[in-house]
Amino acid sequence: MAKLFVQAQATSNRSEYVFVQDSGSTTGGGKTGIAYNAASFTAYFVRPLGSATAITLATQTVTGAWSSGGWVEVDATNLPGIYRFDIPNAVFVTGVDHAVVMLKGASGMAPVSLEYQLTGFDPATSWLTSAQTAAAVWDEARASHVTVGTFGQYVNAELVTPTNAALVRMGPFEVKADGLGASDPLDIQTGAQHGIDIQCVDNNGAGIDITSATVTAKVYNSGATLVDTYACTATYAADGRATFTIDTTVTNTPGTYTATITRSTTANDTQVFGPLRIYVRDI
């Protein structure tokens, strides 16, 4: 049976149009001529954890005002099997979230059931338009949506009120390692502690001065998760040369890693070099 969404309230005055199938029809035709007082014709409803409650059926006209239990055939010729049924308000009062109505018993009729999902709003008028949805999202106070890990927290913390903001110059900057003369991958033995000499260079291959700068190396695994951060020691600062030691925090787990080198002179001046590919494996 189809589920209808209806607002739970004390006074609904809801008229339903139902199709009563002829139980003897092989084509699904409608049953005509069922009066409110037809022999054995009954109506009941039930709400969660309640018992079946009889509905007193009453005469009605096609265009008459709602009247609890009202029943009338709409048009036997043009709408065979279609009846108007005025559902009692008791079906829709608050306190539960759904209700079921059943009509049955008249000669030749197949039982009819109606299921209602009771809501706290009027489904006919409460759906938001696209403009209302946009207004509800974009006009919402961001202070109400700062739960850690949510998109709202990211927008508030990272885009609206970022802390320790830095001017990150994205290059093109490269990092050369171990005197290879290029940003070639490095092979490192599993479980080894290995010193890595690096040089921060610009697009022309010229070293970037790291005098008085803080230089750090960040190593990420293949899932882009930061594994460890290492402080770099300048070996020839004017030419961008430095060294750091990668340890077993990384090398105990074989795999493919990437390293980026960050050069910071102030809180608002940061350059990121790399990435440099690192293979940890049995060599």
Salt bridges, closest charged atoms under 4 A:
GLU16 OE1 - ARG14 NE 2.80
ASP86 OD1 - ARG84 NE 2.97
ASP97 OD1 - HIS98 ND1 2.59
GLU115 OE2 - LYS3 NZ 3.79
GLU140 OE2 - HIS145 NE2 3.11
ASP187 OD1 - ARG281 NH2 2.54
ASP239 OD2 - ARG241 NE 3.01
ASP269 OD1 - ARG169 NH2 3.14
